[in-house]
Amino acid sequence: MAQKTGNARKANVPSATRRLRLGLGIMLVFLLVVGGKLFLVQGLDVGGMAEAALKNRLTPVELPAERGRILDSAGTVLASSVIRYNVVVDQTVNTKTESFRRLETVDGKDTLVKVSRDQGISELASVLGMDKSALTDALTGNQRYYIVAKDIKPDIEDRISKLQIPGIVTEGTSKRVYPNGSVAGGIIGFLKDGTTGQAGLEQTQDEVLKGTPGKRLFEIGADGLRIPVGVDQLTPAVNGKDVKLTLNSDLQYFAQQAIQSQKDKLSAEWGTIIVSDVKTGNIIAMADTNAPDPNDPGKVDAKDRGVRAVTAAYEPGSVEKMITAASAIDEGKSSPLDRFTIPPTYTVDGQTFSDAFEHGTEERTLAGIVGYSMNTGTVMVGQRLSKDQRHDWLQKFGIGEAPDIGLPAEATGILTPADQWDGRQEYTVLFGQGVSQSTLQTVRAYQSIANGGVMLQPRLIDSYIGPGGTEEKVPAQPSRQIVSKDTAKQVRDILESAVTEGEIKEAAIDGYRVGAKTGTSESPCDDGKSGFCGYTASIIGMAPMDDPRFIVEVVLQRPKGSIYGITNGPVFRSVMSQTLRTFNIQPSTGEPARLPQYAK
């Protein structure tokens, strides 16, 4: 029996060993699994836990980009921005922090230095120029967001950031400034909430002007304090580009004063003036009445905050007779001295036309028809063109096509297809009724005649200037030949003769040859009423005629009083004279055109 018992014990030994080994194996596997997991988490961080924890500790502060400036052609600042900061405190963090650490350079080495709250407040008060006790009160309390100081300059903000005071952050803001007030106010526009373009070029050029914000990223511990040796990254802001215009701000101011005075004198609803460079298409001045001051645009009605020179389309009236004359000449259907027998009234296809003045049957030249603005004679000339030709020539001169100079809501005007014209409209379009266009569209048409028949698209934006000063010229749009050079010369002679021999003598300027045309049209009611409510009166001209350089158009909407007593000639003469002086244009030397107005 004893032998059997001994043998049993011997038999149990391997079994116990196996159990021990099995237990140890299980423990080793467990340790390997746990160790592997720790290695993955702490070493490889496959799940990104460390990165996520870091992200939770990072606090970003946006650094605003400086908005680009808007400049006139000489570099005069019309709009600029300044970057400012607000200093903000989380009082719950600052109040409970008796001391903090920050990284400083000591004896040429980066060293963690312990700073007391009192010392930090003293340093901040010195930087801000504040009383220490007042600053202490501002930092103390239980408010999570409290503005300590406003409108801090960037260099001061940088000094504050380096203090690393717990609970203190800076918030960037941008202030837009318009130093010339209402000069070109509608063109420049203004900002919404101080950041986003709301009108004018501020709106259409917003992406160019605003730039790209930067960012400062630093690490905050669980206690809300900035970690001195933690992440501190700076991504600088990229400032916006400057937008340089073709405008001359001095001439812009002069034109605004001139049209505002005329509008007030005649109690008109509004007025506008455009000055354009014939050789380049550049807009030198574009003045509207009641121009807004972008610093406070709310002081004027919303309807006055745009640029009517491009947004308002109206029937141009007799200034369109230039297009009729040019079309007939270029088609070989007439010439400046072509003879027309004109009765007191003229009837065609059941439609009767008369002139603004009474006359008997007269023998007139084409020059005389334009020079005395005769509707009857204009219809006679236009009859030599087919209906489609009349439409196509208006279209060729840019009627129905927005100039696209970079401003909001540019009008295309109304040019009805020829097959939709009624029996009267097919003739009234010849003298600027039954068709509508903006002031700039009319200026563009006349520019082509002044420029040897070549139409240049108007330009308002000359170039973009990057933060580093690199200037990028805005390329001119393709030009197009509208009429022949010879046709353009004949039409210029007609326009000059309208001043020397015709009824537009008020446009004459001593020492300079001038060509001009006036226009008057009925203005449709815009308050829901049918019919017409007043008139639109305009004059457009070019000078000097020996080598035309500038176009000036003056438009007045619904002036009060008899239309026969209203004239914009003196305003045209004043603005054109100022323009010639501004650009030092030498007086004319050649003999002016004097085409006879009556046929012999």
BAVEX-592909 format. One record per residue (C-alpha): x, y, z; residue number from 1. Coordinates in steps of 0.1 Angstrom, whole numbers, plus 5000, padded with zeros to 4 digits. Layout:
<atoms>
{{X,Y,Z},NUM} ...
</atoms>
This chain:
<atoms>
{{5000,5000,5000},1} {{5028,5023,5009},2} {{5044,5016,4976},3} {{5012,5026,4958},4} {{5010,5059,4977},5} {{5045,5068,4968},6} {{5039,5060,4932},7} {{5007,5082,4933},8} {{5027,5112,4946},9} {{5053,5106,4919},10} {{5025,5105,4893},11} {{5011,5139,4906},12} {{5043,5157,4902},13} {{5042,5161,4864},14} {{5006,5172,4867},15} {{5014,5200,4891},16} {{5043,5211,4870},17} {{5021,5213,4840},18} {{4996,5234,4858},19} {{5023,5258,4870},20} {{5037,5261,4836},21} {{5003,5266,4821},22} {{4996,5294,4846},23} {{5029,5310,4839},24} {{5022,5308,4802},25} {{4988,5325,4806},26} {{5004,5353,4827},27} {{5031,5358,4801},28} {{5006,5360,4773},29} {{4986,5385,4794},30} {{5016,5406,4801},31} {{5025,5405,4764},32} {{4990,5416,4754},33} {{4991,5444,4780},34} {{5026,5454,4771},35} {{5018,5454,4735},36} {{4988,5475,4741},37} {{5008,5500,4761},38} {{5034,5501,4734},39} {{5007,5508,4708},40} {{4991,5535,4728},41} {{5022,5551,4743},42} {{5047,5543,4716},43} {{5030,5541,4682},44} {{4998,5559,4693},45} {{4979,5541,4665},46} {{4946,5556,4676},47} {{4960,5591,4677},48} {{4952,5595,4714},49} {{4982,5616,4721},50} {{4975,5638,4691},51} {{4939,5642,4701},52} {{4950,5652,4736},53} {{4974,5677,4722},54} {{4947,5691,4700},55} {{4925,5696,4730},56} {{4953,5716,4746},57} {{4960,5739,4716},58} {{4943,5773,4716},59} {{4942,5791,4682},60} {{4941,5829,4679},61} {{4933,5843,4645},62} {{4955,5871,4632},63} {{4936,5892,4607},64} {{4950,5901,4574},65} {{4953,5937,4565},66} {{4928,5946,4539},67} {{4943,5961,4507},68} {{4940,5998,4499},69} {{4921,6014,4471},70} {{4942,6040,4454},71} {{4936,6066,4427},72} {{4958,6068,4396},73} {{4985,6088,4414},74} {{4985,6066,4444},75} {{4963,6088,4466},76} {{4947,6066,4492},77} {{4909,6064,4489},78} {{4904,6035,4513},79} {{4928,6018,4538},80} {{4927,5995,4568},81} {{4945,5994,4601},82} {{4948,5962,4622},83} {{4938,5966,4658},84} {{4934,5942,4687},85} {{4911,5938,4717},86} {{4927,5925,4749},87} {{4904,5899,4765},88} {{4906,5882,4799},89} {{4891,5850,4813},90} {{4888,5863,4849},91} {{4882,5828,4863},92} {{4917,5817,4851},93} {{4936,5849,4859},94} {{4921,5854,4893},95} {{4930,5820,4907},96} {{4966,5820,4893},97} {{4990,5833,4920},98} {{5020,5826,4897},99} {{5029,5812,4864},100} {{5060,5802,4844},101} {{5072,5816,4811},102} {{5101,5810,4789},103} {{5126,5839,4789},104} {{5162,5844,4777},105} {{5185,5846,4806},106} {{5223,5849,4800},107} {{5217,5839,4765},108} {{5198,5807,4774},109} {{5161,5799,4773},110} {{5151,5796,4809},111} {{5117,5789,4826},112} {{5111,5818,4849},113} {{5085,5819,4877},114} {{5064,5851,4875},115} {{5040,5863,4902},116} {{5005,5874,4892},117} {{5012,5909,4906},118} {{5044,5912,4885},119} {{5024,5901,4854},120} {{4998,5927,4861},121} {{5024,5954,4865},122} {{5041,5945,4832},123} {{5007,5944,4814},124} {{4997,5978,4829},125} {{5030,5993,4817},126} {{5025,5979,4781},127} {{4989,5991,4780},128} {{4996,6024,4797},129} {{4969,6017,4822},130} {{4967,6023,4859},131} {{4977,5991,4878},132} {{4948,5991,4902},133} {{4923,5996,4875},134} {{4938,5968,4855},135} {{4938,5945,4886},136} {{4901,5952,4890},137} {{4895,5943,4853},138} {{4913,5910,4856},139} {{4897,5900,4888},140} {{4863,5883,4890},141} {{4844,5853,4876},142} {{4836,5865,4840},143} {{4848,5841,4813},144} {{4850,5870,4787},145} {{4859,5905,4796},146} {{4874,5931,4773},147} {{4903,5948,4790},148} {{4914,5972,4762},149} {{4904,5980,4727},150} {{4921,5992,4695},151} {{4956,5980,4704},152} {{4982,5984,4677},153} {{5000,5953,4664},154} {{5034,5961,4680},155} {{5016,5964,4714},156} {{4997,5931,4708},157} {{5030,5913,4702},158} {{5045,5926,4735},159} {{5013,5915,4753},160} {{5015,5880,4738},161} {{5051,5876,4749},162} {{5041,5883,4786},163} {{5021,5849,4785},164} {{4998,5861,4813},165} {{4973,5834,4822},166} {{4937,5841,4810},167} {{4948,5869,4786},168} {{4942,5866,4749},169} {{4941,5891,4720},170} {{4914,5893,4693},171} {{4922,5909,4660},172} {{4900,5935,4644},173} {{4902,5956,4613},174} {{4892,5993,4609},175} {{4885,6006,4574},176} {{4892,6043,4568},177} {{4882,6065,4539},178} {{4903,6096,4542},179} {{4886,6115,4513},180} {{4851,6110,4525},181} {{4825,6111,4497},182} {{4850,6116,4469},183} {{4842,6086,4447},184} {{4822,6072,4476},185} {{4798,6053,4455},186} {{4826,6038,4434},187} {{4846,6027,4464},188} {{4817,6013,4484},189} {{4818,6003,4520},190} {{4820,5972,4543},191} {{4794,5953,4561},192} {{4803,5947,4598},193} {{4837,5962,4591},194} {{4849,5930,4573},195} {{4830,5922,4541},196} {{4825,5943,4510},197} {{4789,5956,4508},198} {{4789,5979,4478},199} {{4811,5993,4450},200} {{4846,5980,4446},201} {{4847,5969,4482},202} {{4821,5944,4472},203} {{4833,5933,4437},204} {{4870,5932,4447},205} {{4865,5917,4481},206} {{4885,5885,4474},207} {{4914,5906,4462},208} {{4913,5931,4490},209} {{4907,5909,4520},210} {{4939,5887,4520},211} {{4943,5855,4541},212} {{4942,5855,4579},213} {{4971,5841,4599},214} {{4970,5821,4631},215} {{4989,5819,4664},216} {{4987,5785,4681},217} {{4998,5779,4717},218} {{4993,5751,4743},219} {{4971,5755,4773},220} {{4973,5730,4803},221} {{4944,5715,4822},222} {{4946,5743,4847},223} {{4939,5769,4819},224} {{4975,5782,4820},225} {{4997,5785,4790},226} {{5024,5758,4789},227} {{5057,5778,4786},228} {{5076,5751,4767},229} {{5046,5738,4748},230} {{5036,5744,4712},231} {{5039,5780,4700},232} {{5033,5782,4663},233} {{5028,5813,4642},234} {{5013,5814,4607},235} {{5016,5850,4595},236} {{4986,5866,4578},237} {{4989,5874,4541},238} {{4977,5909,4535},239} {{4953,5917,4507},240} {{4963,5934,4475},241} {{4959,5971,4468},242} {{4935,5980,4439},243} {{4948,6010,4419},244} {{4921,6029,4399},245} {{4922,6050,4368},246} {{4905,6079,4386},247} {{4921,6112,4393},248} {{4908,6121,4427},249} {{4912,6159,4423},250} {{4892,6158,4391},251} {{4867,6135,4407},252} {{4862,6160,4435},253} {{4858,6188,4410},254} {{4832,6169,4389},255} {{4812,6159,4420},256} {{4810,6195,4431},257} {{4800,6206,4396},258} {{4772,6181,4391},259} {{4759,6185,4427},260} {{4757,6223,4422},261} {{4737,6218,4389},262} {{4714,6193,4405},263} {{4706,6216,4434},264} {{4702,6246,4412},265} {{4676,6229,4390},266} {{4661,6207,4417},267} {{4668,6176,4397},268} {{4664,6141,4411},269} {{4700,6132,4403},270} {{4729,6139,4380},271} {{4761,6123,4368},272} {{4793,6132,4350},273} {{4818,6109,4333},274} {{4853,6120,4321},275} {{4870,6094,4299},276} {{4904,6092,4283},277} {{4899,6087,4245},278} {{4932,6070,4240},279} {{4930,6044,4267},280} {{4894,6040,4277},281} {{4904,6050,4313},282} {{4877,6065,4334},283} {{4893,6097,4348},284} {{4862,6108,4368},285} {{4827,6094,4374},286} {{4807,6117,4396},287} {{4773,6112,4411},288} {{4751,6136,4431},289} {{4745,6128,4468},290} {{4776,6106,4468},291} {{4778,6086,4500},292} {{4806,6089,4525},293} {{4818,6053,4530},294} {{4827,6063,4566},295} {{4790,6067,4572},296} {{4770,6055,4542},297} {{4737,6055,4562},298} {{4736,6093,4559},299} {{4723,6091,4524},300} {{4694,6071,4510},301} {{4700,6036,4498},302} {{4692,6046,4462},303} {{4721,6071,4462},304} {{4747,6046,4474},305} {{4754,6031,4439},306} {{4769,6046,4408},307} {{4741,6058,4385},308} {{4766,6064,4357},309} {{4766,6026,4352},310} {{4734,6014,4369},311} {{4708,6039,4356},312} {{4695,6031,4321},313} {{4674,6058,4304},314} {{4664,6069,4270},315} {{4694,6089,4258},316} {{4675,6112,4233},317} {{4693,6131,4206},318} {{4729,6121,4216},319} {{4719,6089,4197},320} {{4718,6109,4164},321} {{4756,6106,4162},322} {{4751,6068,4158},323} {{4725,6073,4131},324} {{4749,6097,4112},325} {{4779,6074,4116},326} {{4759,6044,4104},327} {{4746,6061,4073},328} {{4780,6075,4064},329} {{4798,6041,4069},330} {{4772,6023,4049},331} {{4777,6048,4021},332} {{4741,6061,4024},333} {{4749,6097,4032},334} {{4777,6122,4038},335} {{4781,6153,4060},336} {{4770,6177,4032},337} {{4743,6155,4018},338} {{4712,6176,4011},339} {{4677,6170,4027},340} {{4645,6188,4021},341} {{4628,6189,4055},342} {{4592,6199,4060},343} {{4577,6212,4093},344} {{4565,6177,4101},345} {{4574,6144,4085},346} {{4552,6114,4081},347} {{4563,6079,4072},348} {{4543,6046,4075},349} {{4516,6065,4092},350} {{4539,6079,4119},351} {{4544,6117,4121},352} {{4575,6133,4135},353} {{4583,6169,4144},354} {{4611,6189,4158},355} {{4616,6207,4191},356} {{4614,6241,4173},357} {{4590,6254,4147},358} {{4603,6258,4111},359} {{4591,6258,4076},360} {{4604,6236,4048},361} {{4642,6238,4049},362} {{4671,6226,4029},363} {{4695,6211,4054},364} {{4728,6192,4053},365} {{4733,6161,4074},366} {{4756,6182,4095},367} {{4728,6207,4099},368} {{4703,6179,4109},369} {{4727,6169,4137},370} {{4738,6204,4145},371} {{4702,6215,4151},372} {{4690,6182,4165},373} {{4662,6176,4140},374} {{4641,6145,4145},375} {{4625,6149,4111},376} {{4658,6149,4092},377} {{4672,6121,4114},378} {{4643,6099,4104},379} {{4649,6107,4067},380} {{4685,6097,4071},381} {{4676,6066,4090},382} {{4652,6055,4063},383} {{4682,6048,4041},384} {{4691,6020,4064},385} {{4670,5988,4067},386} {{4653,5980,4100},387} {{4679,5953,4107},388} {{4708,5977,4099},389} {{4694,6003,4124},390} {{4694,5976,4151},391} {{4727,5961,4142},392} {{4745,5995,4142},393} {{4731,6003,4177},394} {{4744,5969,4188},395} {{4777,5975,4172},396} {{4782,6007,4191},397} {{4777,5988,4224},398} {{4740,5995,4231},399} {{4726,5966,4250},400} {{4760,5955,4263},401} {{4772,5963,4298},402} {{4807,5979,4299},403} {{4818,5956,4327},404} {{4842,5979,4346},405} {{4840,5960,4379},406} {{4811,5977,4396},407} {{4779,5960,4409},408} {{4746,5961,4389},409} {{4759,5976,4357},410} {{4730,5982,4333},411} {{4728,5965,4299},412} {{4701,5989,4289},413} {{4673,5978,4265},414} {{4677,5972,4228},415} {{4646,5954,4216},416} {{4652,5930,4186},417} {{4643,5947,4153},418} {{4615,5922,4146},419} {{4598,5933,4178},420} {{4598,5970,4171},421} {{4564,5986,4165},422} {{4557,6010,4136},423} {{4569,6040,4155},424} {{4598,6025,4175},425} {{4617,6015,4144},426} {{4621,6052,4137},427} {{4624,6067,4172},428} {{4655,6046,4180},429} {{4672,6068,4154},430} {{4670,6097,4178},431} {{4673,6079,4211},432} {{4638,6070,4221},433} {{4625,6035,4224},434} {{4660,6024,4235},435} {{4677,6028,4268},436} {{4713,6028,4279},437} {{4736,6040,4307},438} {{4757,6071,4307},439} {{4789,6050,4303},440} {{4774,6032,4273},441} {{4769,6065,4256},442} {{4805,6076,4265},443} {{4818,6043,4251},444} {{4800,6049,4218},445} {{4814,6085,4214},446} {{4849,6073,4224},447} {{4850,6051,4193},448} {{4843,6081,4171},449} {{4870,6102,4189},450} {{4895,6074,4186},451} {{4894,6069,4148},452} {{4866,6044,4148},453} {{4882,6021,4173},454} {{4862,6012,4204},455} {{4881,6006,4236},456} {{4863,5991,4265},457} {{4862,6015,4295},458} {{4887,6008,4323},459} {{4883,6017,4360},460} {{4907,5993,4376},461} {{4943,5999,4364},462} {{4963,5974,4384},463} {{4966,5952,4415},464} {{4996,5957,4439},465} {{5007,5928,4461},466} {{5019,5931,4497},467} {{5055,5931,4484},468} {{5049,5960,4461},469} {{5047,5940,4429},470} {{5022,5957,4405},471} {{5001,5936,4381},472} {{4985,5956,4353},473} {{4949,5947,4344},474} {{4951,5940,4307},475} {{4928,5961,4285},476} {{4899,5942,4269},477} {{4902,5937,4231},478} {{4894,5967,4210},479} {{4872,5966,4179},480} {{4868,5987,4148},481} {{4833,6001,4147},482} {{4835,6025,4117},483} {{4863,6033,4093},484} {{4888,6060,4103},485} {{4874,6082,4075},486} {{4839,6078,4088},487} {{4850,6087,4123},488} {{4867,6119,4110},489} {{4835,6129,4091},490} {{4814,6124,4122},491} {{4839,6144,4143},492} {{4836,6173,4118},493} {{4798,6171,4122},494} {{4800,6173,4160},495} {{4825,6201,4159},496} {{4803,6220,4135},497} {{4774,6216,4159},498} {{4795,6238,4182},499} {{4809,6263,4157},500} {{4779,6266,4134},501} {{4750,6248,4151},502} {{4730,6253,4183},503} {{4756,6240,4208},504} {{4778,6271,4210},505} {{4776,6270,4248},506} {{4800,6240,4247},507} {{4828,6262,4232},508} {{4860,6266,4252},509} {{4885,6294,4245},510} {{4917,6281,4228},511} {{4904,6246,4222},512} {{4884,6229,4194},513} {{4854,6211,4208},514} {{4828,6188,4193},515} {{4795,6181,4212},516} {{4759,6169,4210},517} {{4730,6175,4234},518} {{4702,6151,4242},519} {{4667,6154,4257},520} {{4642,6126,4263},521} {{4610,6120,4282},522} {{4616,6101,4314},523} {{4591,6072,4321},524} {{4576,6074,4356},525} {{4592,6050,4380},526} {{4566,6052,4408},527} {{4540,6029,4393},528} {{4524,6055,4372},529} {{4520,6052,4334},530} {{4533,6078,4310},531} {{4562,6102,4315},532} {{4574,6122,4345},533} {{4598,6149,4334},534} {{4629,6148,4312},535} {{4664,6136,4310},536} {{4688,6163,4298},537} {{4724,6156,4287},538} {{4754,6169,4268},539} {{4784,6149,4256},540} {{4815,6162,4239},541} {{4851,6157,4231},542} {{4882,6179,4230},543} {{4906,6190,4215},544} {{4892,6181,4181},545} {{4926,6183,4163},546} {{4936,6152,4183},547} {{4907,6142,4207},548} {{4919,6132,4241},549} {{4889,6134,4265},550} {{4852,6127,4265},551} {{4829,6144,4290},552} {{4792,6137,4294},553} {{4768,6155,4318},554} {{4734,6140,4326},555} {{4706,6155,4347},556} {{4675,6135,4356},557} {{4641,6153,4358},558} {{4652,6189,4364},559} {{4624,6213,4373},560} {{4612,6240,4350},561} {{4608,6243,4312},562} {{4630,6219,4294},563} {{4637,6246,4268},564} {{4654,6267,4294},565} {{4676,6240,4309},566} {{4711,6237,4297},567} {{4741,6216,4309},568} {{4765,6234,4286},569} {{4782,6255,4313},570} {{4788,6224,4334},571} {{4803,6205,4305},572} {{4825,6235,4296},573} {{4837,6238,4332},574} {{4846,6201,4337},575} {{4862,6198,4302},576} {{4883,6229,4308},577} {{4894,6216,4342},578} {{4903,6183,4326},579} {{4924,6199,4299},580} {{4942,6220,4325},581} {{4948,6190,4348},582} {{4965,6170,4321},583} {{4983,6200,4306},584} {{4968,6196,4272},585} {{4981,6223,4248},586} {{4956,6246,4231},587} {{4944,6237,4196},588} {{4964,6250,4166},589} {{4944,6238,4136},590} {{4913,6255,4121},591} {{4880,6241,4134},592} {{4855,6224,4112},593} {{4827,6247,4100},594} {{4804,6225,4080},595} {{4774,6244,4067},596} {{4741,6236,4084},597} {{4719,6246,4054},598} {{4722,6233,4019},599} {{4728,6258,3992},600} 
</atoms>
